[in-house]
């Protein structure tokens, strides 16, 4: 997702980036064509929602909230990259991509609207910011879940290798 990374760089000022976000490219050889179309559609929608989330940073006043939204965007990007590379991971993170990511963008936009008020409701603002904290935990959970699946494959490989070595090195 190099194009999306370029977008993040441009958004956060990490460096010069001139290209628009790249469209996710799903390797159809890894999954059935119908599932590839679903994965592509879900990723396209997720890219849009992540952009919407990250664009709220510009309008926010609270630096802590800006940082949290930056983390959310980076977590979302990691998840989308993993699905782009391994489309079968979609089932593991589909709820994240189609529910939590758009809701995070909604909450972030609501915080922007609250901050624009002359006298925002402090309870509503605090609840909204707290919800971003919970969403950050959920985003991190989904990243870790995908990483754990990678580690599970490593564990299986190590177990198989260990068994083979034990058989071959028997006296």
Secondary structure as GFF3:
##gff-version 3
##sequence-region A 1 171
A	DSSP	alpha_helix	2	12	.	.	.	ID=ss1
A	DSSP	three_ten_helix	28	30	.	.	.	ID=ss2
A	DSSP	alpha_helix	33	55	.	.	.	ID=ss3
A	DSSP	three_ten_helix	56	58	.	.	.	ID=ss4
A	DSSP	alpha_helix	63	85	.	.	.	ID=ss5
A	DSSP	three_ten_helix	87	89	.	.	.	ID=ss6
A	DSSP	alpha_helix	90	95	.	.	.	ID=ss7
A	DSSP	pi_helix	96	100	.	.	.	ID=ss8
A	DSSP	alpha_helix	101	116	.	.	.	ID=ss9
A	DSSP	alpha_helix	122	168	.	.	.	ID=ss10
###
